[in-house]
Amino acid sequence: MKILSVLALTALLSTTAAFAQTTTATAPTNASPTTSVNPATAAPTTATCKKQAKDKNLTGADRAQYMKDCKAGNKTS
């Protein structure tokens, strides 16, 4: 019975020490970006380019070239 009490006390003390050594969460370093992207000059997303290609009924090589140009931010007609 004495050994059981000693083991329980040891487990309790070691658990308390483990909790004392944990660190608190810090704010992410990228929470406030220093550079901002102008939405007017930003390249469109893939979803936007796909929708535009579908609206223009592009297929095959024409669609592939359009998607490449669109994602690169090039103005396409």
N, C-alpha and C positions, 0 to 999 in steps of 0.2 A: 504494500500500500504506500510505503514511503517513496519507493521508486516512481510509482505512478504520479504522486504529487510533485516530485522533482521534475519529471518529464513535462507535466502540464505547465508548471511554472516556467520552465525553460522555453517551451513553445510560445507561451504568452509574451515573454520578454523579447524573444527574437522576432516575433511578428510586430511588436511595437517598434522595434528598431528599424524594421523594413519600411514601415509606414513613415517614420521620421525622415528617412533618406530619400523619399520620392520628391521629385521636383514639380513645381507648378507649371501649368501650360503658359507659354508666352504667346504673344500676338504674332501671327505670321509675318514674315519679313516683306511679303509682297502685298500686304493689305492696302497700301496706298501707293499705286504705281507713280513713278516720277515722270513718265512720258505718257502722253495720251495720243490716241489715234483719231484723226479727223475722219468722221464717218463719210464725208463727201469724197475723200481721196482714198479711202480704204478699199482694198480689193474685195469684191463680192465673195460670199461664201459659196461652197459647192452647191448647196441647195438652191440658192438664188440662180446660179448659172444653169443648173439643170432645168429649172422652171422656165427660164428664158429660152433655152434650147428647145424645150417641148413646145412652147408657144410659137416658135418659129418653124416647127415641124422639121427640125434638122435630124438627119440620120447618117450613120456611117462615118466616113472620113470628115465630112463637113461638121458633124456634131463634135467629133473628137477635137478638131482644130478650134472650133468655137469655144469648147470647154477649156482648152488650154489657154487661149487668149483671154477668156473671161476671168479665170482664176488668177491670171497674172495681172489683171487690172487693166488690160488693154481695151481701148474703146473699139467695139465691134458694131457693125451696122446691121 
